[in-house]
Amino acid sequence: MAGVAAAMVLVTACGSSSGDEAAAGTASTPKAGIQVVASTNVYGDIVKQIAGDKVEVTSIISDPDQDPHSYEANTQTQLSLSKAKVVIENGGGYDDFMDKMLKSAGNTSAKVLNVVDISGQKAPAGGELNEHVWYDFPSMEKLAAQLATTLSEVDSANGSTYSANAAAFTEKVRQLEATEASIKATSNSAGAAITEPVPVYLLTACGLVNKTPEEFSEAIEEGTDVPAAVLQETLGLFSSKQVKLLAYNEQTSGPETQKVVDAAKAKNVAVVPVTETLPTGKDYLGWMTGNLEAIRSALS
């Protein structure tokens, strides 16, 4: 889902980075600390929470207004990757441009963390992998542990700091898991609709059942036309009251997704906006706390 050239590259992806980090595709001015490059600001923020000022993070996709399904890289991004000691990619086909750019940058010594591999998530039998693992809290616990280990290998002098920060981050993630469990206890396996698979891990952990035709969400994610019959089946979820909420990826919108949003609103079905990258002014934990609050409110 990506293509790359040495200077300018157009690729497809679904992700981005946090407020104090570089703008999309722009390397930050080198400072003291370990150079870390993350494919999106989600992972860039998590690195900062584990490492603090011990690292200098460049998040390649970081503009919350950018359509995360298309990305243009530049020579500054290549430069950042050439100097990186640690590289974090989502994997699972989500950000294949990372491996291609890293190879083009000639950096063979960087420690590369593939978050899908770390998560252990697999495609279901006969289905496709949901690569949006940052919406899966147990996966982020595993990432925090691996980050502490990897950063300690690069910078052993601060290993105890990385371990302590990872433990603190994990404790806060477990509080989010407790919130999921409390929502699940009262959700009664309610139906949910989506425009893309982005938040499915979160919805499932909250006890919701995705009722959306797979052909619809796959077409929206891949940017292909939705067959008319599939669109009508999706719109029927709202008129037949099969779902309690619509989780809508507001970073990738179009005529077909707008029809779905309009249909939900017409039947007073709550619309819960979700994104693939950190909203401006949010960190990972605050972002996910807001997502859970929105789901709880929609169900009530």
JOWO-V740337 format. One line per field, one symbol per residue. psi: psi as a letter, one per 40 degrees, with the letter a starting at -180 (. if undefined). burial: 1 if it has 9 or more other C-alpha atoms within 8 Angstrom, else 0. A space follows every 50 residues. Layout:
psi->???
burial->???
This chain:
psi->fiiiiddhhhiiagaaiideaiihehiihhiiihhhhidieddddddddd ebeeihhhhdheheehheeihhiaddddddddehdhhhidafedfddddd ddddeeheeihhhhdddddehihiheaihhegeeehdddddddddddddd ddddgddedddddddddddddddddddddddddddeeffiiiiidieded dddddeeihhehhddddddddefiihiddddddddedddefeieihhhhe egiaddddddddddddefhhhhhiieihiheiidddddddddddddddd.
burial->11110101111111111100111111100000011111111111111111 10001111111111000111111111111111011111111101111101 11111010010011111110001000001011101110111111111111 11001000100110111011011101101111110010011111111111 11111111111110011111100001000110111011100111111110 10000011111011100011110111111001110011101101110100
